[in-house]
């Protein structure tokens, strides 16, 4: 796990994903999120914990799917909130979400054109975040 956390600290962006199982992320994703506790601390007198990593410097993409319609799934579960909290704990200031509903409607469901366009746009944002990070690093060097 320490190798993964080293990679996390040096990452410019994150793609966090999990299918919805029983209204939340999978057990493997929960275990990963629980291991991120080392990036949080709770200052005396504060109402909520704070992140040890500088906030707002990284970009995150959250990806999930459910068998139920996406509107129902997003309104009835805390999956997206849990993934957003994990991204913020990792220092992400900007977060984009791709959520695919009715994923089990067909045996080999194809992604809709709307979802493809959204994924491409988010991919461009992710690449731009990396370019901005490289520019900041070259200016500060």
GUVEX-809468 format. One record per residue: residue number from 1; x, y, z of N, C-alpha, C, O in turn. Coordinates in pm, whole numbers, plus 32768, in hexadecimal, padded with zeros to 4 digits. Example, Ala and Ser with C-alpha at 12.3 -4.5 7.8 and 13.67 -1.06 7.14 Angstrom:
BEGIN
+-----+------+------+------+------+------+------+------+------+------+------+------+------+
: pos :  nxx :  nyy :  nzz : caxx : cayy : cazz :  cxx :  cyy :  czz :  oxx :  oyy :  ozz :
+-----+------+------+------+------+------+------+------+------+------+------+------+------+
:   1 : 8527 : 7DC7 : 830C : 84CE : 7E3E : 830C : 8528 : 7EB6 : 830C : 8590 : 7EB4 : 834E :
:   2 : 8505 : 7F1F : 82C4 : 8557 : 7F96 : 82CA : 850A : 8003 : 8313 : 853D : 8072 : 8324 :
+-----+------+------+------+------+------+------+------+------+------+------+------+------+
//
This chain:
BEGIN
+-----+------+------+------+------+------+------+------+------+------+------+------+------+
: pos :  nxx :  nyy :  nzz : caxx : cayy : cazz :  cxx :  cyy :  czz :  oxx :  oyy :  ozz :
+-----+------+------+------+------+------+------+------+------+------+------+------+------+
:   1 : 8052 : 7F88 : 8000 : 8000 : 8000 : 8000 : 8056 : 807E : 8000 : 802E : 80E4 : 7FC8 :
:   2 : 80CC : 8078 : 803E : 811F : 80F0 : 8043 : 814A : 811D : 7FB7 : 8157 : 8194 : 7F9D :
:   3 : 815F : 80BC : 7F5C : 8183 : 80E1 : 7ED3 : 810F : 812A : 7E90 : 8123 : 818A : 7E46 :
:   4 : 8096 : 80FB : 7EA9 : 801F : 813B : 7E6F : 8011 : 81C9 : 7EA6 : 7FF4 : 8226 : 7E5B :
:   5 : 8025 : 81DA : 7F28 : 8018 : 825E : 7F64 : 8083 : 82BD : 7F2F : 8069 : 8335 : 7F20 :
:   6 : 80FC : 828A : 7F13 : 8164 : 82DD : 7ED4 : 8135 : 830F : 7E4C : 8147 : 8384 : 7E2A :
:   7 : 80F9 : 82B5 : 7DFF : 80C4 : 82DB : 7D7B : 8054 : 8341 : 7D89 : 804C : 83A0 : 7D3B :
:   8 : 7FFF : 832E : 7DED : 7F90 : 838A : 7E05 : 7FC4 : 8417 : 7E22 : 7F91 : 8478 : 7DEB :
:   9 : 8028 : 8421 : 7E76 : 805E : 84A3 : 7E9B : 809C : 84EB : 7E24 : 8098 : 8566 : 7E1D :
:  10 : 80D5 : 84A1 : 7DC6 : 8118 : 84DD : 7D53 : 80BE : 84ED : 7CD9 : 80E9 : 8522 : 7C73 :
:  11 : 8043 : 84C0 : 7CE2 : 7FE7 : 84C6 : 7C6F : 7FB4 : 8554 : 7C59 : 7FA1 : 85A0 : 7CB8 :
:  12 : 7F9D : 8575 : 7BDB : 7F63 : 85F7 : 7BB7 : 7ECC : 85EF : 7BB3 : 7E87 : 8654 : 7BC5 :
:  13 : 7E98 : 8576 : 7B9B : 7E08 : 8564 : 7B8D : 7DE5 : 84D5 : 7BB4 : 7E3B : 847E : 7BBE :
:  14 : 7D64 : 84BE : 7BC9 : 7D34 : 843A : 7BF1 : 7CB9 : 8414 : 7BA1 : 7C66 : 8468 : 7B7E :
:  15 : 7CAE : 8394 : 7B86 : 7C33 : 835B : 7B51 : 7C09 : 82F2 : 7BB6 : 7C4A : 828A : 7BC2 :
:  16 : 7B9D : 830C : 7BFD : 7B6B : 82B0 : 7C62 : 7AE9 : 8274 : 7C2E : 7A90 : 82BD : 7C02 :
:  17 : 7ADF : 81F1 : 7C32 : 7A66 : 81B3 : 7BFE : 7A3D : 8138 : 7C4B : 7A90 : 80F1 : 7C84 :
:  18 : 79BB : 8121 : 7C4D : 7985 : 80AB : 7C8E : 78F6 : 8097 : 7C5E : 78A9 : 80F6 : 7C53 :
:  19 : 78D2 : 801A : 7C41 : 7845 : 8002 : 7C26 : 77F6 : 800F : 7CA8 : 782F : 8004 : 7D15 :
:  20 : 7777 : 8025 : 7C9C : 7722 : 802D : 7D13 : 76F8 : 7FA0 : 7D3C : 76BC : 7F58 : 7CEC :
:  21 : 7717 : 7F7B : 7DB6 : 76EC : 7EFC : 7DEF : 769F : 7F1A : 7E6E : 76D6 : 7F53 : 7ECC :
:  22 : 7621 : 7EF4 : 7E73 : 75CD : 7F0B : 7EE8 : 75CE : 7F9D : 7F12 : 75D1 : 7FBB : 7F8A :
:  23 : 75CC : 7FF7 : 7EB1 : 75C0 : 8086 : 7ECD : 763F : 80CF : 7EEE : 763B : 8145 : 7F11 :
:  24 : 76B1 : 808C : 7EE4 : 772F : 80CF : 7F05 : 77A0 : 8096 : 7EAF : 7789 : 8044 : 7E57 :
:  25 : 781A : 80C3 : 7ECA : 788E : 8091 : 7E81 : 78AB : 8001 : 7EAA : 7874 : 7FD0 : 7F0D :
:  26 : 7900 : 7FBE : 7E5F : 7924 : 7F34 : 7E7F : 7979 : 7F2F : 7EFE : 79AD : 7F96 : 7F2B :
:  27 : 7987 : 7EBA : 7F36 : 79D8 : 7EA7 : 7FAF : 7A6A : 7ECB : 7F95 : 7AAD : 7F01 : 7FED :
:  28 : 7A9C : 7EAD : 7F1E : 7B27 : 7ECD : 7EFD : 7B3C : 7F64 : 7EFC : 7BA1 : 7F95 : 7F30 :
:  29 : 7ADD : 7FAF : 7EC3 : 7AE9 : 8041 : 7EC1 : 7ADC : 8079 : 7F4E : 7B23 : 80D7 : 7F72 :
:  30 : 7A82 : 8040 : 7F9F : 7A76 : 806E : 802A : 7AFA : 805A : 8074 : 7B24 : 80B0 : 80C1 :
:  31 : 7B3A : 7FE8 : 805D : 7BB9 : 7FCC : 809F : 7C22 : 8033 : 8074 : 7C6E : 8064 : 80C7 :
:  32 : 7C26 : 8055 : 7FF3 : 7C84 : 80BA : 7FC3 : 7C67 : 8141 : 8006 : 7CC4 : 8183 : 8036 :
:  33 : 7BE8 : 8169 : 800A : 7BC3 : 81E9 : 8046 : 7BE7 : 81EB : 80DB : 7C18 : 8250 : 810E :
:  34 : 7BCF : 817D : 8121 : 7BF1 : 8176 : 81AF : 7C87 : 8186 : 81C5 : 7CB2 : 81BD : 822B :
:  35 : 7CD6 : 8158 : 8167 : 7D68 : 8164 : 8174 : 7D99 : 81F2 : 8159 : 7E0E : 8212 : 8171 :
:  36 : 7D42 : 8247 : 8126 : 7D66 : 82D3 : 810F : 7D5D : 8325 : 818F : 7D79 : 839D : 818E :
:  37 : 7D38 : 82E6 : 81FE : 7D29 : 832E : 827D : 7DAB : 8374 : 82A4 : 7DA8 : 83D6 : 82EF :
:  38 : 7E1C : 8344 : 8274 : 7E9C : 8384 : 8295 : 7EA6 : 8411 : 825B : 7EFC : 845E : 8284 :
:  39 : 7E4E : 8434 : 81FC : 7E4F : 84B9 : 81C1 : 7DF0 : 8519 : 8207 : 7DDB : 8589 : 81D7 :
:  40 : 7DB6 : 84F1 : 8276 : 7D59 : 8547 : 82BE : 7D87 : 855D : 834D : 7DCD : 850A : 8387 :
:  41 : 7D5F : 85CD : 8385 : 7D72 : 85E7 : 8413 : 7CFD : 863B : 8443 : 7CBA : 867D : 83F3 :
:  42 : 7CE4 : 863A : 84C3 : 7C72 : 8681 : 84FB : 7CA5 : 86E6 : 8561 : 7CBF : 86C3 : 85D4 :
:  43 : 7CB5 : 8764 : 8537 : 7CEA : 87C9 : 8594 : 7C8A : 87E1 : 8609 : 7C11 : 87D4 : 85FB :
:  44 : 7CC4 : 8802 : 867B : 7C72 : 8821 : 86F0 : 7C13 : 8892 : 86CE : 7C3B : 88F7 : 8694 :
:  45 : 7B95 : 8883 : 86F3 : 7B31 : 88E9 : 86DF : 7AF1 : 88EB : 8655 : 7A8E : 8931 : 8640 :
:  46 : 7B27 : 889F : 85F7 : 7AED : 889D : 856F : 7A74 : 8841 : 856C : 7A6E : 87DD : 85B3 :
:  47 : 7A13 : 8864 : 8518 : 799B : 8812 : 850D : 79AE : 8797 : 84B4 : 796A : 8732 : 84C5 :
:  48 : 7A0D : 87A1 : 8456 : 7A26 : 8730 : 83FC : 7ABC : 871B : 83EB : 7B0A : 8777 : 8404 :
:  49 : 7AE5 : 86A3 : 83C1 : 7B73 : 868C : 83A9 : 7BA7 : 86DE : 8333 : 7B59 : 870B : 82DF :
:  50 : 7C28 : 86F2 : 832E : 7C6A : 873B : 82C2 : 7CCA : 86DC : 8279 : 7CF6 : 8677 : 82B0 :
:  51 : 7CE9 : 86FE : 81FC : 7D47 : 86AF : 81AE : 7DD5 : 86DF : 81C7 : 7DED : 8757 : 81D4 :
:  52 : 7E33 : 8682 : 81CE : 7EC0 : 86A6 : 81DC : 7EFC : 86D3 : 8156 : 7F60 : 871B : 8154 :
:  53 : 7EC0 : 86A9 : 80E8 : 7EF1 : 86CF : 8064 : 7EB7 : 8756 : 803D : 7E46 : 8777 : 8061 :
:  54 : 7F04 : 87A5 : 7FF3 : 7ED6 : 8828 : 7FC6 : 7E5C : 8819 : 7F6D : 7E60 : 87D1 : 7F09 :
:  55 : 7DF2 : 885B : 7F91 : 7D73 : 884C : 7F49 : 7D6F : 88A2 : 7ECC : 7DA6 : 8910 : 7EC7 :
:  56 : 7D2C : 886E : 7E67 : 7D14 : 88BA : 7DEE : 7D7C : 88B0 : 7D83 : 7D6B : 88EB : 7D19 :
:  57 : 7DE8 : 8868 : 7D9A : 7E55 : 8860 : 7D38 : 7E45 : 87EC : 7CD7 : 7E8A : 87E7 : 7C71 :
:  58 : 7DEC : 8790 : 7CF4 : 7DDE : 8718 : 7CA2 : 7D51 : 870F : 7C68 : 7CF5 : 8752 : 7C97 :
:  59 : 7D42 : 86BC : 7C02 : 7CC4 : 86AA : 7BBC : 7C9A : 8619 : 7BCE : 7CEF : 85C0 : 7BCC :
:  60 : 7C1A : 8600 : 7BDF : 7BEB : 8577 : 7BEE : 7B74 : 855C : 7B93 : 7B1F : 85B3 : 7B7D :
:  61 : 7B70 : 84E3 : 7B5F : 7AFF : 84B2 : 7B12 : 7AC5 : 843D : 7B5F : 7B0E : 83E2 : 7B86 :
:  62 : 7A43 : 843F : 7B76 : 79FF : 83D3 : 7BBD : 79A8 : 8389 : 7B59 : 795A : 83C6 : 7B0F :
:  63 : 79B4 : 8305 : 7B57 : 796A : 82B3 : 7AF7 : 791F : 8247 : 7B44 : 7957 : 8203 : 7B99 :
:  64 : 789E : 8238 : 7B24 : 7850 : 81CE : 7B62 : 77DF : 81A3 : 7B07 : 77BC : 81E8 : 7AA7 :
:  65 : 77A8 : 812F : 7B27 : 7739 : 80F8 : 7ADB : 76DF : 80AA : 7B3A : 770B : 8077 : 7BA1 :
:  66 : 7660 : 80A3 : 7B14 : 7602 : 8055 : 7B64 : 759C : 8013 : 7B09 : 7587 : 803F : 7A98 :
:  67 : 755D : 7FAB : 7B3C : 74F4 : 7F67 : 7AF0 : 7475 : 7FBC : 7AED : 7426 : 7FB3 : 7A8F :
:  68 : 7461 : 800C : 7B53 : 73EB : 8064 : 7B5A : 7402 : 80E0 : 7B01 : 7473 : 80FC : 7ADB :
:  69 : 7398 : 8129 : 7AE2 : 73AA : 81A5 : 7A96 : 7406 : 8206 : 7AE2 : 7402 : 820C : 7B5D :
:  70 : 7458 : 824F : 7A99 : 74BC : 82A4 : 7ADA : 747D : 830F : 7B34 : 74B4 : 832C : 7B9E :
:  71 : 740D : 8348 : 7B0E : 73CD : 83AD : 7B61 : 73A7 : 8371 : 7BE8 : 73C2 : 83AC : 7C51 :
:  72 : 7369 : 82FD : 7BE7 : 7341 : 82BA : 7C63 : 73BD : 8298 : 7CB6 : 73C0 : 82B0 : 7D2F :
:  73 : 7421 : 8261 : 7C76 : 749A : 8236 : 7CBE : 74E1 : 82AB : 7D00 : 750C : 82A2 : 7D72 :
:  74 : 74EC : 831A : 7CB8 : 7532 : 838E : 7CF0 : 74E4 : 83CD : 7D62 : 751F : 8401 : 7DC1 :
:  75 : 7460 : 83CA : 7D5A : 740E : 8406 : 7DC4 : 7400 : 83AC : 7E3E : 73ED : 83DD : 7EAE :
:  76 : 7409 : 832A : 7E2B : 73ED : 82CE : 7E99 : 746A : 8296 : 7EDC : 745F : 8249 : 7F3C :
:  77 : 74DF : 82B9 : 7EAC : 7558 : 8282 : 7EE9 : 75BC : 82F0 : 7F09 : 75AE : 8362 : 7EDC :
:  78 : 761F : 82CD : 7F55 : 768A : 832A : 7F78 : 770B : 8309 : 7F2E : 7776 : 8338 : 7F54 :
:  79 : 7701 : 82B8 : 7EC5 : 7778 : 828D : 7E7C : 77C7 : 8304 : 7E46 : 7840 : 830C : 7E5C :
:  80 : 7786 : 835E : 7DFF : 77CD : 83CF : 7DC4 : 7809 : 8428 : 7E31 : 7879 : 8457 : 7E23 :
:  81 : 77BF : 843F : 7E9D : 77F4 : 848F : 7F0C : 786F : 844E : 7F48 : 78D1 : 8492 : 7F67 :
:  82 : 786C : 83CB : 7F59 : 78DF : 8383 : 7F91 : 7959 : 8391 : 7F36 : 79C7 : 83A9 : 7F67 :
:  83 : 7946 : 8381 : 7EB3 : 79B5 : 8391 : 7E55 : 79E7 : 8422 : 7E53 : 7A60 : 843A : 7E4A :
:  84 : 798C : 8483 : 7E5C : 79B5 : 8510 : 7E5F : 7A04 : 852E : 7EDE : 7A68 : 8575 : 7ED9 :
:  85 : 79D8 : 84F8 : 7F4E : 7A21 : 850C : 7FCB : 7AAE : 84D3 : 7FC1 : 7B0E : 8510 : 7FF0 :
:  86 : 7ABB : 845E : 7F84 : 7B3F : 8420 : 7F71 : 7B96 : 8478 : 7F18 : 7C0C : 848D : 7F34 :
:  87 : 7B5C : 84AC : 7EAC : 7BA7 : 8503 : 7E51 : 7BD5 : 8582 : 7E97 : 7C47 : 85AE : 7E85 :
:  88 : 7B7F : 85BD : 7EE7 : 7BA3 : 8637 : 7F30 : 7C11 : 8619 : 7F96 : 7C6B : 866A : 7FAB :
:  89 : 7C08 : 85A6 : 7FD6 : 7C6F : 857D : 8035 : 7CF7 : 8571 : 7FEF : 7D5F : 8589 : 802C :
:  90 : 7CF5 : 854C : 7F6F : 7D6F : 853E : 7F21 : 7DA0 : 85C3 : 7EE8 : 7E05 : 85C7 : 7EA2 :
:  91 : 7D59 : 862F : 7F05 : 7D84 : 86B3 : 7EDA : 7D42 : 86E5 : 7E5B : 7D6D : 874A : 7E24 :
:  92 : 7CDC : 86A0 : 7E2C : 7C99 : 86CA : 7DB1 : 7C3F : 8741 : 7DCC : 7BEE : 8740 : 7E29 :
:  93 : 7C4C : 87A8 : 7D7B : 7BF6 : 881C : 7D86 : 7B87 : 8816 : 7D20 : 7B17 : 8843 : 7D3A :
:  94 : 7BA5 : 87DF : 7CAD : 7B43 : 87D4 : 7C41 : 7B20 : 8741 : 7C2E : 7B78 : 86EC : 7C20 :
:  95 : 7AA0 : 8724 : 7C2E : 7A71 : 869A : 7C23 : 7A05 : 8691 : 7BB8 : 79A6 : 86DF : 7BB8 :
:  96 : 7A15 : 8631 : 7B5D : 79AF : 8615 : 7AF8 : 797A : 8588 : 7B0D : 79C3 : 8531 : 7B3C :
:  97 : 78FC : 8573 : 7AEB : 78BB : 84F2 : 7B04 : 7880 : 84B9 : 7A84 : 783E : 84FF : 7A37 :
:  98 : 789A : 8438 : 7A6D : 7857 : 83ED : 7A04 : 780D : 837C : 7A4A : 784B : 8327 : 7A8A :
:  99 : 7789 : 837B : 7A3E : 7738 : 8314 : 7A7F : 76DE : 82D5 : 7A15 : 768F : 831A : 79D5 :
: 100 : 76EB : 8254 : 7A03 : 769E : 820C : 799E : 7633 : 81B8 : 79E4 : 7653 : 8161 : 7A34 :
: 101 : 75B7 : 81D4 : 79C6 : 7549 : 8186 : 79FD : 751B : 811B : 799D : 7541 : 811A : 7928 :
: 102 : 74C9 : 80C0 : 79CE : 7494 : 8050 : 7980 : 7503 : 7FFE : 7940 : 74F5 : 7FCD : 78D0 :
: 103 : 7572 : 7FF0 : 7987 : 75E7 : 7FAB : 7951 : 75CE : 7F16 : 793A : 7614 : 7ED8 : 78EA :
: 104 : 756D : 7EDD : 797E : 7551 : 7E4E : 7970 : 74D6 : 7E34 : 7918 : 74A0 : 7DC5 : 7918 :
: 105 : 74AB : 7E98 : 78CF : 7433 : 7E89 : 787D : 744A : 7E26 : 780A : 73F0 : 7DDC : 77E3 :
: 106 : 74C3 : 7E26 : 77D5 : 74E8 : 7DCA : 7769 : 7566 : 7D80 : 7792 : 75B2 : 7DAF : 77E8 :
: 107 : 757C : 7D0E : 7755 : 75F2 : 7CBE : 7778 : 7674 : 7D0B : 775C : 76CD : 7D0E : 77B1 :
: 108 : 767F : 7D47 : 76EA : 76F5 : 7D96 : 76C8 : 76C8 : 7E23 : 76A0 : 76C6 : 7E48 : 762B :
: 109 : 76A4 : 7E6F : 7704 : 766D : 7EF5 : 76EC : 76D9 : 7F50 : 76B2 : 774A : 7F54 : 76E2 :
: 110 : 76B4 : 7F98 : 764B : 770F : 7FF9 : 760D : 76F8 : 8081 : 764D : 7689 : 80A6 : 7673 :
: 111 : 7764 : 80CB : 7657 : 775D : 814F : 7691 : 7711 : 81AD : 7633 : 7726 : 81AA : 75B9 :
: 112 : 76BC : 81FF : 766A : 766F : 825E : 7618 : 76CB : 82C9 : 75DF : 7737 : 82E3 : 7615 :
: 113 : 76A0 : 8307 : 7574 : 76EE : 8373 : 7537 : 76FD : 83E8 : 7598 : 7766 : 8428 : 759D :
: 114 : 7695 : 8405 : 75E5 : 769B : 846F : 764A : 770B : 8453 : 76B0 : 7759 : 84AC : 76D1 :
: 115 : 7711 : 83D7 : 76E0 : 7778 : 83B3 : 7742 : 7803 : 83B9 : 7703 : 7862 : 83E5 : 7743 :
: 116 : 780E : 838D : 7686 : 7890 : 8395 : 7640 : 78BF : 8424 : 7633 : 7934 : 8442 : 764C :
: 117 : 7865 : 847D : 760D : 788A : 850B : 75FF : 78B6 : 8544 : 7685 : 7918 : 858F : 768D :
: 118 : 786D : 8521 : 76ED : 7890 : 8551 : 7773 : 7919 : 851B : 779D : 796A : 8565 : 77D4 :
: 119 : 7932 : 849B : 7782 : 79B3 : 845F : 77A5 : 7A25 : 84A2 : 7758 : 7A8F : 84BB : 7791 :
: 120 : 7A10 : 84BF : 76D9 : 7A77 : 8504 : 768A : 7A93 : 858F : 76C2 : 7B07 : 85B7 : 76D0 :
: 121 : 7A2A : 85D8 : 76E3 : 7A3B : 865F : 771A : 7A86 : 865A : 779F : 7ADE : 86AD : 77B8 :
: 122 : 7A63 : 85FA : 77F1 : 7AA7 : 85ED : 7873 : 7B38 : 85C2 : 785E : 7B91 : 85EF : 78A6 :
: 123 : 7B51 : 856C : 77FC : 7BDA : 8545 : 77DB : 7C2E : 85BD : 77B3 : 7CA3 : 85C6 : 77D9 :
: 124 : 7BF3 : 8618 : 7767 : 7C3B : 8692 : 7740 : 7C59 : 86E8 : 77BB : 7CC4 : 8722 : 77C6 :
: 125 : 7BF8 : 86F0 : 7818 : 7C0F : 873A : 7894 : 7C81 : 86FB : 78E4 : 7CD6 : 8742 : 791B :
: 126 : 7C83 : 8677 : 78E8 : 7CEB : 862F : 7930 : 7D74 : 864B : 78F2 : 7DD4 : 8664 : 793A :
: 127 : 7D7C : 8648 : 786D : 7DFA : 8665 : 7828 : 7E24 : 86F6 : 783F : 7E9A : 8712 : 7853 :
: 128 : 7DC4 : 8753 : 783D : 7DE3 : 87DF : 7855 : 7E18 : 87F4 : 78E3 : 7E72 : 8845 : 78F9 :
: 129 : 7DE0 : 87AA : 7942 : 7E10 : 87B3 : 79CD : 7EA1 : 8785 : 79D5 : 7EF0 : 87C0 : 7A1E :
: 130 : 7EC4 : 871D : 798B : 7F4E : 86EB : 7989 : 7FAA : 8754 : 794B : 8017 : 876D : 797F :
: 131 : 7F80 : 8791 : 78DC : 7FD1 : 87F7 : 789B : 7FE6 : 886E : 78F8 : 8055 : 88A2 : 7902 :
: 132 : 7F7C : 889A : 793B : 7F88 : 8908 : 799B : 7FEA : 88E6 : 7A0A : 8038 : 893B : 7A35 :
: 133 : 7FE5 : 886A : 7A39 : 8040 : 883E : 7AA2 : 80D0 : 8842 : 7A73 : 8129 : 886E : 7ABD :
: 134 : 80E9 : 8815 : 79F9 : 8170 : 8818 : 79C1 : 81A2 : 88A8 : 79B3 : 8217 : 88C4 : 79CD :
: 135 : 8149 : 8902 : 798A : 816F : 8990 : 797D : 8193 : 89CB : 7A04 : 81F5 : 8A13 : 7A11 :
: 136 : 8142 : 89AB : 7A6B : 815F : 89DD : 7AF2 : 81E5 : 89AA : 7B23 : 8233 : 89F4 : 7B5F :
: 137 : 8200 : 8929 : 7B09 : 827E : 88EE : 7B35 : 82F5 : 892F : 7AF0 : 835C : 8946 : 7B30 :
: 138 : 82E9 : 894E : 7A6E : 8359 : 898A : 7A26 : 8370 : 8A1A : 7A52 : 83E2 : 8A49 : 7A52 :
: 139 : 8307 : 8A62 : 7A76 : 8314 : 8AEB : 7AA5 : 8356 : 8AEF : 7B2E : 83AA : 8B45 : 7B49 :
: 140 : 8331 : 8A91 : 7B85 : 8367 : 8A91 : 7C0E : 83F4 : 8A56 : 7C15 : 8437 : 8A65 : 7C7B :
: 141 : 8421 : 8A14 : 7BAB : 84A7 : 89D5 : 7BAD : 8515 : 8A36 : 7B92 : 858A : 8A11 : 7B90 :
+-----+------+------+------+------+------+------+------+------+------+------+------+------+
//
